[in-house]
Amino acid sequence: MPPPEQSPSGPLPLPDELAQLLLRGTRHGIDRIDDDMLRLLALRRRLAAIAGRLKRRLRQPLHDPAREQQVLHRAHRLAERLHLPRLTAQRLVRVLIADARQQQGIGAGISSCPDPSLVVAEMNPSRHTPLVEHPALLRLVPPPSRWKPLLRHLPAPLHARLVETVLSRVLGQPGVGSTLDEVAGRRLGITVSDLGLEWVFHWQHGRLHAVPEAAEASVRGSATDLLLLASRLEDADTLFFQRRLVLTGDTELGLTVRNLLDRMPWEAIPLGLRIALQRSAGLARAARSAFRERWAPALPQLPDAD
């Protein structure tokens, strides 16, 4: 006699015939929901096209970033009430926004207007990363901690300047860095625990600067987790709850910066940069998982920091 089916909460005696029947019914329900979603999408596209024609008649700009942010914020609030992952809801709404832009004839000259194929690439950052499809190769990728001895030989001002340049490119996009004006002059530190790197930055006069002073608040985490946070492949609340990121110092300042970054218009960042960031984060996460899987039998309790 075959063993009973297992449920997440414990054993559940369920005959195979009944399980097959329930599975078919569940799949039928999923198909009906998918059909309804596509019908709603067709209706949404028609409404978006009408909105575009009305904006032309009223001589209003076709591209309305404030409206797009309003749509995203509404999705965030509804996702919280429905206990949906915020990142999943955000990705779905971004696809809808991109489709609405096409319906309204908004040209590709707008940096935040993505090509549909690139939107798919952004939603699946590891899909087009060859290494992710070959776990055996991923296991050969050394964890970030292996680079720590090498990085010790680099002058601190050099890598601080490099990070400052990269972050300034992102925050320098119109409407992005201005969200940090609320904490202008405050010093926030970033500590990459497994690489042994630490920087202190402040936002002043619309620019990000690396400073030698001590941080008022600091965020500490592994290189992979910080990259996942920066690419928005992982939610900040999840990372802090799981203690993969740790906030020290002025907690109020740290939470304020975290909320400001969360409100930062991700779609205002050039799409190519977003995809590159997310693919890098996806690769780092896959490499970490492959490395841990390889050494799990010998080291059952690997540290969170790579």
KEKE-3310 file (N, C-alpha, C; in steps of 0.2 Angstrom, whole numbers, plus 5000, padded with zeros to 4 digits):
npx = (5004:5003:5012:5003:4998:5008:5005:5009:5007:5007:5004:4992:4979:4975:4967:4974:4966:4957:4966:4971:4959:4957:4968:4966:4954:4960:4969:4960:4953:4964:4967:4955:4956:4967:4962:4952:4961:4968:4957:4954:4966:4965:4954:4960:4970:4963:4957:4968:4973:4962:4964:4976:4972:4963:4972:4980:4970:4968:4980:4989:5004:5010:5017:5017:5024:5021:5008:5011:5018:5008:5000:5009:5011:4997:4996:5006:5000:4988:4994:4999:4988:4982:4991:5002:5017:5027:5036:5033:5020:5024:5032:5023:5014:5023:5025:5012:5011:5021:5015:5004:5010:5015:5002:4998:5007:5019:5035:5051:5061:5060:5068:5063:5054:5051:5056:5046:5052:5063:5057:5053:5065:5070:5061:5064:5078:5088:5086:5092:5105:5119:5127:5118:5110:5118:5122:5134:5145:5142:5145:5159:5161:5169:5165:5161:5169:5181:5188:5192:5205:5212:5207:5211:5223:5220:5219:5208:5202:5202:5192:5181:5179:5176:5164:5156:5156:5148:5136:5132:5130:5118:5109:5110:5100:5086:5074:5077:5088:5084:5075:5082:5084:5079:5087:5098:5116:5117:5125:5128:5132:5139:5142:5151:5151:5157:5167:5175:5174:5170:5160:5157:5144:5137:5123:5123:5119:5113:5121:5131:5142:5158:5164:5176:5172:5164:5150:5133:5122:5122:5122:5124:5129:5130:5139:5131:5118:5117:5118:5106:5097:5099:5096:5083:5078:5076:5066:5068:5062:5061:5074:5080:5072:5075:5088:5098:5102:5108:5105:5113:5117:5110:5094:5082:5087:5092:5080:5073:5080:5079:5066:5065:5073:5065:5054:5060:5059:5060:5059:5064:5077:5089:5084:5093:5103:5096:5093:5106:5110:5101:5103:5116:5114:5105:5114:5123:5116:5112:5124:5129:5119:5122:5135:5133:5125:5134:5144:5136:5135:5147:5149:5137:5131:5132:5139:5129:5135:5144)
npy = (4994:5011:5025:5038:5054:5069:5083:5101:5103:5091:5073:5068:5058:5053:5047:5042:5043:5053:5063:5066:5070:5082:5089:5091:5099:5110:5115:5118:5129:5138:5140:5146:5158:5163:5166:5176:5186:5189:5194:5205:5212:5215:5224:5234:5239:5245:5255:5262:5267:5275:5285:5290:5296:5306:5314:5319:5327:5336:5342:5338:5331:5316:5307:5303:5304:5305:5300:5287:5283:5284:5274:5263:5264:5262:5249:5243:5246:5238:5226:5223:5223:5211:5202:5199:5196:5211:5214:5205:5210:5223:5221:5215:5226:5235:5230:5231:5245:5248:5242:5251:5263:5260:5258:5271:5277:5282:5286:5278:5286:5290:5287:5278:5270:5254:5242:5228:5215:5217:5220:5207:5201:5209:5205:5191:5189:5180:5171:5173:5171:5162:5154:5151:5141:5130:5122:5115:5123:5134:5130:5132:5145:5156:5160:5177:5180:5174:5184:5193:5194:5198:5211:5218:5224:5234:5252:5260:5273:5271:5261:5266:5278:5272:5265:5276:5283:5274:5273:5286:5288:5281:5287:5300:5301:5309:5314:5304:5304:5315:5311:5309:5321:5324:5319:5325:5328:5320:5305:5290:5273:5259:5242:5229:5214:5201:5204:5213:5227:5244:5259:5276:5287:5303:5313:5327:5343:5338:5327:5312:5308:5301:5300:5303:5303:5296:5285:5289:5280:5263:5250:5233:5219:5204:5203:5198:5199:5212:5216:5210:5217:5230:5228:5225:5213:5206:5210:5223:5222:5208:5204:5211:5206:5192:5194:5195:5207:5220:5233:5247:5259:5275:5272:5277:5286:5277:5269:5279:5282:5270:5269:5280:5276:5265:5272:5277:5280:5266:5263:5274:5273:5269:5256:5247:5247:5243:5230:5224:5225:5217:5205:5202:5201:5190:5180:5180:5176:5163:5157:5157:5148:5136:5134:5132:5121:5112:5111:5107:5094:5092:5104:5107:5119:5133:5149:5164:5175:5175)
npz = (5000:4995:5003:5013:5006:5009:5018:5020:5034:5040:5039:5028:5024:5008:4994:4979:4967:4971:4973:4961:4955:4962:4958:4944:4945:4952:4942:4932:4938:4939:4925:4922:4929:4923:4910:4913:4918:4906:4898:4906:4904:4891:4891:4899:4891:4880:4888:4891:4879:4876:4886:4881:4869:4875:4882:4872:4866:4876:4876:4885:4893:4887:4893:4910:4924:4938:4939:4936:4947:4956:4953:4955:4969:4974:4970:4979:4991:4990:4988:5001:5009:5004:5007:4998:4990:4989:4979:4968:4965:4961:4950:4941:4939:4933:4921:4916:4915:4906:4895:4893:4890:4877:4871:4871:4863:4867:4865:4863:4867:4880:4894:4904:4898:4894:4882:4877:4877:4884:4896:4900:4901:4912:4922:4923:4928:4929:4918:4906:4909:4906:4915:4926:4921:4922:4935:4939:4934:4941:4954:4954:4955:4965:4982:4988:4999:4997:4990:4998:5004:4993:4990:5001:4998:4990:4990:5002:4998:4984:4981:4987:4980:4968:4970:4974:4962:4954:4961:4960:4947:4946:4955:4950:4940:4933:4944:4953:4963:4970:4979:4991:4997:5009:5018:5017:5020:5030:5037:5031:5032:5023:5025:5019:5024:5020:5012:5018:5017:5019:5018:5020:5016:5011:5006:4997:4990:4979:4975:4978:4990:4996:5012:5025:5038:5053:5052:5055:5054:5050:5037:5037:5028:5018:5002:4992:4997:4999:4985:4980:4987:4981:4968:4969:4969:4981:4995:5006:5019:5021:5021:5032:5042:5042:5046:5038:5033:5043:5054:5061:5074:5072:5072:5067:5057:5048:5045:5039:5027:5021:5018:5010:4999:4995:4990:4979:4962:4953:4939:4933:4932:4920:4908:4903:4913:4924:4921:4920:4933:4939:4933:4937:4951:4952:4947:4957:4968:4963:4962:4975:4981:4974:4978:4992:4992:4987:4997:5008:5013:5020:5027:5037:5042:5036:5036:5035:5029:5014)
capx = (5000:5008:5012:4999:5001:5010:5003:5014:5005:5008:5001:4985:4977:4971:4968:4977:4961:4954:4971:4971:4953:4958:4973:4963:4950:4964:4972:4955:4952:4970:4965:4949:4959:4972:4958:4950:4966:4969:4951:4955:4971:4963:4950:4965:4974:4958:4956:4974:4973:4957:4967:4981:4969:4961:4978:4982:4965:4968:4986:4993:5010:5008:5021:5015:5028:5017:5002:5014:5020:5002:4998:5013:5009:4991:4998:5009:4995:4984:4997:5000:4981:4981:4997:5005:5024:5027:5040:5029:5015:5027:5034:5017:5011:5027:5023:5006:5013:5025:5010:5000:5014:5014:4996:4997:5011:5025:5041:5057:5066:5059:5073:5060:5049:5055:5054:5043:5056:5068:5054:5053:5072:5070:5057:5068:5085:5093:5084:5097:5112:5120:5129:5113:5108:5123:5124:5141:5149:5141:5149:5166:5162:5171:5161:5164:5174:5188:5191:5194:5213:5215:5204:5215:5228:5217:5218:5201:5199:5201:5186:5176:5178:5173:5157:5153:5154:5143:5130:5131:5126:5111:5106:5110:5095:5081:5069:5079:5092:5080:5071:5086:5085:5076:5092:5105:5121:5117:5130:5125:5138:5138:5147:5150:5154:5161:5172:5179:5173:5165:5160:5152:5142:5131:5120:5124:5119:5111:5127:5133:5149:5161:5167:5180:5169:5160:5143:5128:5119:5126:5119:5129:5126:5135:5139:5126:5112:5116:5116:5099:5093:5100:5093:5076:5076:5074:5063:5072:5059:5063:5082:5081:5068:5080:5094:5103:5105:5108:5105:5116:5118:5104:5089:5078:5090:5092:5074:5071:5084:5077:5059:5066:5075:5059:5050:5063:5056:5065:5058:5067:5084:5089:5083:5099:5107:5092:5094:5113:5110:5097:5106:5122:5111:5103:5119:5127:5112:5112:5131:5129:5115:5126:5141:5131:5123:5140:5147:5132:5136:5153:5148:5130:5129:5137:5137:5125:5140:5147)
capy = (5000:5017:5029:5043:5060:5073:5090:5105:5103:5084:5068:5069:5052:5055:5042:5044:5045:5059:5068:5067:5074:5088:5092:5093:5104:5116:5117:5121:5135:5142:5142:5151:5164:5166:5169:5182:5191:5192:5198:5212:5216:5218:5230:5239:5242:5249:5261:5266:5270:5281:5290:5293:5301:5312:5318:5323:5332:5341:5345:5336:5327:5309:5303:5306:5300:5306:5295:5280:5282:5283:5267:5258:5265:5259:5242:5242:5246:5233:5219:5222:5220:5204:5198:5197:5199:5217:5214:5202:5215:5229:5219:5215:5233:5239:5227:5235:5252:5248:5241:5257:5268:5258:5260:5279:5280:5285:5284:5275:5291:5291:5282:5273:5266:5248:5237:5222:5210:5219:5219:5200:5200:5211:5201:5185:5191:5174:5167:5174:5171:5155:5150:5149:5134:5125:5122:5112:5128:5139:5128:5134:5152:5157:5165:5184:5180:5172:5189:5198:5195:5202:5218:5221:5227:5240:5258:5262:5278:5269:5257:5271:5282:5268:5264:5283:5284:5269:5275:5293:5287:5279:5293:5306:5301:5314:5312:5298:5306:5320:5308:5309:5328:5324:5317:5328:5330:5314:5301:5283:5268:5252:5237:5222:5209:5195:5207:5217:5233:5248:5265:5281:5292:5307:5316:5335:5347:5334:5323:5307:5309:5297:5305:5299:5303:5290:5285:5290:5274:5259:5244:5228:5213:5201:5206:5195:5201:5219:5217:5208:5223:5236:5226:5224:5206:5205:5215:5225:5220:5201:5204:5213:5201:5186:5195:5195:5214:5222:5241:5249:5267:5279:5267:5282:5288:5271:5268:5285:5281:5264:5271:5285:5272:5261:5276:5279:5277:5262:5263:5280:5271:5266:5249:5243:5247:5239:5223:5222:5225:5211:5198:5201:5199:5184:5176:5180:5172:5156:5154:5156:5142:5131:5133:5129:5114:5108:5109:5106:5088:5093:5109:5108:5125:5138:5156:5168:5179:5170)
capz = (5000:4995:5009:5012:5004:5014:5017:5024:5041:5042:5035:5026:5020:5002:4989:4972:4963:4973:4972:4953:4953:4965:4954:4938:4947:4953:4936:4929:4941:4937:4918:4921:4931:4918:4905:4916:4918:4899:4897:4910:4901:4884:4893:4901:4885:4877:4892:4891:4872:4876:4890:4877:4865:4879:4884:4866:4865:4881:4876:4891:4891:4886:4899:4917:4930:4944:4938:4936:4954:4960:4951:4959:4976:4975:4970:4985:4997:4989:4989:5008:5012:5001:5009:4992:4989:4986:4973:4963:4963:4958:4943:4937:4937:4929:4914:4913:4914:4900:4889:4893:4886:4870:4868:4871:4858:4870:4861:4867:4869:4887:4897:4908:4894:4892:4877:4880:4877:4889:4902:4902:4904:4919:4927:4924:4927:4928:4912:4900:4912:4905:4921:4930:4919:4923:4942:4940:4933:4947:4960:4953:4956:4973:4986:4989:5005:4994:4987:5004:5005:4987:4991:5007:4995:4987:4995:5003:4994:4977:4980:4989:4974:4962:4973:4973:4954:4952:4964:4958:4940:4947:4959:4946:4935:4935:4949:4957:4969:4974:4985:4997:4999:5016:5023:5015:5025:5035:5035:5031:5031:5020:5027:5015:5029:5018:5008:5023:5014:5022:5016:5023:5011:5012:5000:4997:4984:4973:4973:4983:4992:5001:5017:5030:5045:5055:5050:5060:5054:5045:5035:5036:5025:5013:4995:4988:5000:4997:4978:4979:4989:4976:4962:4971:4969:4987:4998:5012:5025:5021:5022:5039:5046:5042:5049:5032:5034:5050:5054:5068:5074:5072:5068:5064:5051:5044:5042:5035:5021:5018:5016:5004:4994:4993:4986:4973:4955:4950:4932:4930:4931:4913:4908:4903:4920:4929:4919:4921:4940:4942:4931:4942:4958:4951:4946:4963:4972:4961:4964:4983:4982:4971:4983:4998:4990:4986:5003:5013:5017:5024:5032:5037:5045:5033:5038:5030:5025:5009)
cpx = (5004:5007:5007:5002:5003:5008:5009:5013:5006:5005:4994:4983:4973:4972:4971:4972:4958:4960:4972:4965:4954:4963:4970:4958:4954:4967:4966:4953:4958:4969:4960:4952:4963:4967:4955:4955:4968:4963:4952:4961:4969:4958:4955:4968:4969:4957:4962:4975:4968:4960:4972:4978:4966:4966:4980:4977:4966:4975:4990:4999:5008:5011:5020:5018:5024:5011:5005:5016:5014:5000:5002:5012:5002:4992:5001:5005:4990:4987:4998:4994:4980:4986:5001:5012:5024:5031:5037:5024:5018:5029:5028:5014:5016:5026:5017:5007:5017:5020:5006:5004:5014:5008:4995:5002:5017:5031:5047:5062:5065:5063:5069:5055:5053:5052:5051:5047:5061:5064:5054:5060:5073:5067:5060:5075:5090:5091:5089:5104:5114:5123:5124:5110:5112:5126:5132:5146:5148:5145:5156:5167:5164:5166:5164:5170:5181:5191:5194:5201:5215:5213:5208:5220:5226:5216:5210:5199:5198:5194:5180:5174:5174:5165:5153:5151:5148:5136:5128:5127:5119:5107:5105:5104:5089:5075:5071:5082:5088:5076:5075:5087:5083:5082:5099:5109:5121:5122:5128:5131:5135:5144:5146:5154:5159:5167:5177:5179:5168:5166:5155:5150:5137:5129:5120:5123:5117:5116:5128:5140:5152:5164:5171:5177:5165:5153:5138:5123:5122:5122:5124:5125:5132:5134:5133:5119:5111:5115:5109:5095:5093:5096:5085:5073:5074:5071:5067:5069:5061:5070:5083:5078:5072:5087:5100:5106:5104:5109:5108:5116:5111:5098:5084:5080:5090:5085:5071:5074:5081:5070:5060:5068:5069:5055:5053:5061:5061:5065:5062:5075:5084:5088:5089:5103:5103:5093:5101:5113:5107:5100:5112:5119:5109:5108:5123:5122:5112:5119:5131:5125:5119:5132:5139:5129:5129:5143:5143:5133:5142:5152:5140:5127:5134:5134:5133:5130:5144:5154)
cpy = (5006:5021:5035:5049:5064:5080:5094:5105:5096:5079:5069:5063:5054:5050:5045:5047:5052:5065:5071:5072:5081:5092:5095:5099:5111:5119:5121:5128:5140:5144:5147:5158:5167:5169:5175:5188:5193:5196:5205:5216:5219:5224:5236:5243:5246:5256:5265:5270:5276:5286:5294:5298:5307:5316:5322:5329:5338:5345:5344:5331:5320:5305:5307:5302:5300:5301:5288:5278:5281:5276:5262:5259:5261:5251:5239:5241:5240:5226:5218:5220:5213:5199:5195:5200:5206:5217:5211:5207:5221:5227:5218:5222:5237:5236:5230:5242:5253:5247:5247:5262:5266:5260:5267:5282:5284:5282:5281:5280:5292:5285:5276:5269:5260:5245:5231:5217:5211:5219:5212:5199:5203:5207:5194:5186:5185:5170:5167:5174:5163:5151:5147:5142:5129:5125:5119:5118:5133:5137:5130:5141:5153:5162:5172:5184:5178:5178:5194:5199:5199:5210:5221:5226:5233:5246:5259:5267:5276:5266:5261:5275:5278:5267:5271:5284:5280:5272:5282:5292:5285:5284:5299:5306:5306:5311:5306:5300:5311:5318:5309:5316:5328:5323:5320:5330:5324:5309:5293:5278:5262:5248:5231:5217:5204:5198:5211:5224:5238:5255:5270:5286:5297:5311:5324:5338:5343:5329:5318:5308:5304:5301:5300:5299:5297:5291:5286:5284:5270:5253:5239:5222:5210:5204:5204:5198:5209:5220:5215:5214:5229:5234:5225:5217:5203:5211:5217:5222:5212:5201:5206:5208:5194:5187:5195:5202:5216:5230:5243:5256:5270:5275:5272:5284:5283:5269:5273:5284:5275:5265:5276:5281:5267:5265:5278:5276:5273:5262:5270:5279:5268:5259:5245:5242:5242:5231:5220:5221:5218:5205:5197:5198:5192:5178:5175:5175:5164:5153:5153:5149:5136:5129:5130:5122:5109:5106:5108:5099:5088:5098:5111:5115:5131:5145:5160:5172:5174:5169)
cpz = (5000:5001:5007:5009:5010:5013:5021:5031:5044:5037:5034:5021:5014:4996:4983:4968:4965:4972:4965:4952:4956:4961:4948:4939:4948:4947:4932:4931:4939:4930:4918:4924:4926:4912:4907:4916:4911:4897:4900:4906:4895:4886:4895:4896:4881:4881:4891:4884:4872:4880:4886:4872:4869:4881:4878:4865:4870:4881:4882:4889:4891:4892:4905:4922:4936:4944:4939:4943:4958:4959:4955:4966:4978:4975:4976:4991:4996:4991:4997:5011:5010:5003:5003:4992:4986:4979:4967:4960:4959:4951:4938:4934:4933:4921:4911:4911:4907:4894:4888:4889:4879:4867:4867:4866:4861:4867:4866:4869:4877:4890:4901:4904:4891:4886:4880:4881:4883:4896:4905:4905:4911:4924:4928:4923:4926:4922:4907:4903:4911:4911:4925:4928:4920:4930:4943:4939:4939:4953:4960:4955:4964:4976:4987:4994:5002:4991:4992:5004:4999:4988:4997:5004:4991:4992:4996:4999:4987:4977:4982:4983:4969:4964:4972:4966:4952:4954:4962:4951:4941:4950:4955:4940:4937:4939:4953:4964:4973:4979:4992:5000:5007:5021:5021:5021:5030:5033:5036:5029:5028:5022:5023:5020:5026:5014:5012:5020:5018:5020:5020:5017:5014:5006:5001:4991:4978:4971:4979:4984:4997:5005:5022:5037:5047:5053:5056:5060:5049:5044:5034:5033:5020:5006:4991:4990:4998:4989:4977:4981:4984:4970:4963:4969:4975:4991:5005:5019:5026:5024:5029:5044:5047:5044:5044:5031:5041:5050:5061:5068:5075:5068:5065:5057:5046:5041:5038:5028:5018:5015:5009:4998:4991:4989:4980:4967:4952:4942:4929:4929:4924:4913:4908:4909:4925:4927:4921:4929:4942:4939:4936:4948:4957:4950:4953:4968:4970:4963:4971:4984:4980:4976:4989:4997:4990:4992:5009:5017:5022:5029:5032:5039:5042:5035:5033:5026:5021:5011)
residu = (MET:PRO:PRO:PRO:GLU:GLN:SER:PRO:SER:GLY:PRO:LEU:PRO:LEU:PRO:ASP:GLU:LEU:ALA:GLN:LEU:LEU:LEU:ARG:GLY:THR:ARG:HIS:GLY:ILE:ASP:ARG:ILE:ASP:ASP:ASP:MET:LEU:ARG:LEU:LEU:ALA:LEU:ARG:ARG:ARG:LEU:ALA:ALA:ILE:ALA:GLY:ARG:LEU:LYS:ARG:ARG:LEU:ARG:GLN:PRO:LEU:HIS:ASP:PRO:ALA:ARG:GLU:GLN:GLN:VAL:LEU:HIS:ARG:ALA:HIS:ARG:LEU:ALA:GLU:ARG:LEU:HIS:LEU:PRO:ARG:LEU:THR:ALA:GLN:ARG:LEU:VAL:ARG:VAL:LEU:ILE:ALA:ASP:ALA:ARG:GLN:GLN:GLN:GLY:ILE:GLY:ALA:GLY:ILE:SER:SER:CYS:PRO:ASP:PRO:SER:LEU:VAL:VAL:ALA:GLU:MET:ASN:PRO:SER:ARG:HIS:THR:PRO:LEU:VAL:GLU:HIS:PRO:ALA:LEU:LEU:ARG:LEU:VAL:PRO:PRO:PRO:SER:ARG:TRP:LYS:PRO:LEU:LEU:ARG:HIS:LEU:PRO:ALA:PRO:LEU:HIS:ALA:ARG:LEU:VAL:GLU:THR:VAL:LEU:SER:ARG:VAL:LEU:GLY:GLN:PRO:GLY:VAL:GLY:SER:THR:LEU:ASP:GLU:VAL:ALA:GLY:ARG:ARG:LEU:GLY:ILE:THR:VAL:SER:ASP:LEU:GLY:LEU:GLU:TRP:VAL:PHE:HIS:TRP:GLN:HIS:GLY:ARG:LEU:HIS:ALA:VAL:PRO:GLU:ALA:ALA:GLU:ALA:SER:VAL:ARG:GLY:SER:ALA:THR:ASP:LEU:LEU:LEU:LEU:ALA:SER:ARG:LEU:GLU:ASP:ALA:ASP:THR:LEU:PHE:PHE:GLN:ARG:ARG:LEU:VAL:LEU:THR:GLY:ASP:THR:GLU:LEU:GLY:LEU:THR:VAL:ARG:ASN:LEU:LEU:ASP:ARG:MET:PRO:TRP:GLU:ALA:ILE:PRO:LEU:GLY:LEU:ARG:ILE:ALA:LEU:GLN:ARG:SER:ALA:GLY:LEU:ALA:ARG:ALA:ALA:ARG:SER:ALA:PHE:ARG:GLU:ARG:TRP:ALA:PRO:ALA:LEU:PRO:GLN:LEU:PRO:ASP:ALA:ASP)
# end
